[in-house]
């Protein structure tokens, strides 16, 4: 083979050095592209994961508590946590709680000495509440209750929540998050509400079952041990307070502290002197009603009747119960004033209570403007007439039928505007003559000669200070007598104690513990 031919063959046998370098450069570029692509994918995954984390996706599904065989996610435990938090926030000013809903719970102490924050308190309370609801709901299901039994209540609760959401400018889901924290969803809310309703259903039914189970011997034994809670105490009182003391001089300057204190002492002494004068007048035979009219005390009651001592002011309770029949005494209320108290009698009231059914027909209200720009929400004459016509028509329908209690109950369920009783046949049980229903209602029930099965119509027009701000007609049906107030009270106390013991035994079988997922609940 010639040298030139051998050279040509070698040139055709493989790539040149230049081609090899080009291929190597291309491979490097390809590797860089792959690396950058992988980095891009990883970065995208990390960004997505961060977005999902910030959305609460993982936190909401993290295990926050275990209760028996049930696991609660952070979203589910939030139902109980924020339910308690919202309740405390609503009633903080009423009951004097130190909780401020505008400050994170973890930055406020429920018990500073113990180092317990409000968040700690809400979490522990949420766990206990969930433990009770879950154990009760499980017992309900095991006893044959189903979700269908509370479907109507659930739908009503959902509708109410949606209505509140709309009135506050929220969607249903957004409102739930605002009320129950960032992990709440409609599905979680409705599931936990169903559990709550089942728990409430069996809890209430157990109470009814227990209440009916006690016989007279049980009630009499309870009375022997709790007479102070069941006796009726009749008494009167007049409360005298010192007149307000001026703390500034004629030029508006603050008076010296010792001057103000001296004036307060003199005002308190004057109140005491007035109380003593009233006491002397009573002991000389002047009637209490005359004393009230003559002395015009800060507050008074000509003749109070309290069932149980717990409803009598602790300021004068002990002294009052130490007095003999119609004996009087003065009781000091620190620097606030003086009570003149008169003990009349103490006894166990055996008068029967009454059971009644009623159908409320409301008269539609309209706004009535006055010259001074004030207004009243009152019915027109036409609205009154329309309400009376409807009431007459309903009573006529009853009279034309079988005229039984069941028939009246059915009409109450169909027609009554009383939301508290239009699913129970308009029934109100154990009404005592001392109860605070509207006077027309009470006067009809306790009228002389009233008999079981009597019917009638009474009109109620709300007065200026009437707590029942409605106008309309009550169609009445007297069911008959029930046991005295003290027996009903004894039954309720016995049943409550037994039911609480039953509930604690149920929940005691459900070991409860918080888990790491609870760390994301609350602020």
Buried (B, 14 or more C-beta within 10 A) or exposed (E): EEEEEEEEEEEEEEEEEEEEEEEEEEEEEEEEEEEEEEEEEEEEEEEEEEEEEEEBEEBBBBBBBBBBEBEBBBBBBBBBBBBBBEEBBEEBEEEEEEBEBEEEBEEBBBEEEEEEBBBBBBBBBBBBBBBBBBBBBBBBBEEEBEBEBBEEBBEEBBEEBBEEBEEEEBEBBEBBBBBBBBBBBBEBBBBBBBBBBBBBBBBEEBBEEBBEEBEEEBBEEBBEEBBBBBBBBBBBBBBBBBEEBEEEEEEEEEBEEEBBEEBBEEBBEEBBEBBBBBBEBBEEEEEBEEBBEEBEBEEBBBEBBBBBBEEBBEBBBEBBBEBEEEBBBBBBBEEBBBBBBBBBEBEBBEEBBBBBBBBBBBBEBEEEEEEEEEEEEBBEEEBBEBBBEBBBEBBEEBEEEEEEBEBBBBBBBEBBBBEEBBEBBBBBEBBBBBBEBBEBBBEBBBEEEBEEEBBEBBBBBBEEEEEEEBBBBBBBBBBBEBBBBBBBBBBBBBBEEBBEEBBEEBBEEBEBEBBEBBEBBBE
